[in-house]
Amino acid sequence: MFRKKTSALIAFIIIICFIFSIVLGNIYELKNLNHKCIGKDCPICRNLNKIQNNKTKLLIYFFGFICLFNFNIKNLNIFYNNLREAKNLTPVLLKVRMNN
């Protein structure tokens, strides 16, 4: 019980950190959108690029997690049942099946 509460709390803190970083990144992006760029090595442009990359990666991870979460468990059961059947087959049984 204690472990469940602790892992839920840690997950909640991680989610809050992600949301906080996205909000702060958006605020920084809006604040420095029309900055005076000094050229190729502009630190503000570099930070804006990092923020954009982080947001893209977080969205990819988020949608990947959603896809995995919504994966149908029945498909996994069918896969495991077929795998279990395949393990029990000997070469002789496979040859008999192929001849039939």
SVG drawing of the C-alpha trace seen along z (x, -y; Angstrom):
<svg xmlns="http://www.w3.org/2000/svg" viewBox="-10 -44 38 81">
<polyline fill="none" stroke="black" stroke-width="0.4" points="0.0,0.0 2.8,-2.4 4.7,-1.6 1.6,-2.3 1.1,-5.7 4.7,-6.6 4.8,-5.6 1.6,-7.6 3.1,-10.6 6.3,-10.4 4.3,-10.1 2.2,-13.1 5.4,-15.1 6.9,-14.2 3.7,-15.2 3.6,-18.5 7.3,-19.1 6.5,-18.4 3.5,-20.7 5.5,-23.4 8.4,-23.1 6.0,-23.4 4.2,-26.4 7.5,-28.2 8.9,-27.3 5.8,-28.9 6.1,-32.0 9.8,-32.3 9.0,-31.8 6.3,-34.5 8.5,-36.9 11.5,-36.5 9.7,-36.0 10.8,-39.4 14.3,-39.7 17.3,-41.4 19.2,-38.5 23.0,-38.8 23.6,-36.3 24.7,-32.7 25.6,-32.2 22.5,-33.9 21.8,-32.3 18.1,-33.2 17.7,-31.5 19.5,-28.5 17.1,-28.4 14.1,-28.8 15.3,-25.9 15.8,-23.7 12.3,-24.5 10.8,-23.6 12.7,-20.3 11.7,-19.4 8.0,-20.2 8.2,-18.0 9.8,-15.1 7.3,-15.3 4.4,-15.2 5.9,-12.1 6.4,-10.4 2.9,-11.4 1.2,-10.0 3.3,-6.9 2.2,-6.3 -1.4,-6.8 -1.1,-4.3 0.5,-1.7 -2.1,-2.3 -5.0,-1.9 -3.5,1.3 -6.1,4.1 -5.2,6.7 -7.1,9.4 -4.6,9.1 -1.8,9.8 -3.7,12.9 -4.2,14.2 -0.5,13.7 0.6,15.5 -1.8,18.4 -0.4,18.8 3.1,18.6 2.4,21.2 0.9,23.6 4.0,23.1 6.3,24.1 4.5,27.4 4.9,28.5 7.6,30.9 9.1,31.2 7.1,34.5 3.8,32.7 4.6,29.9 5.2,32.3 1.9,34.1 0.1,30.7 1.7,29.7 0.7,33.0 -2.9,32.6"/>
</svg>
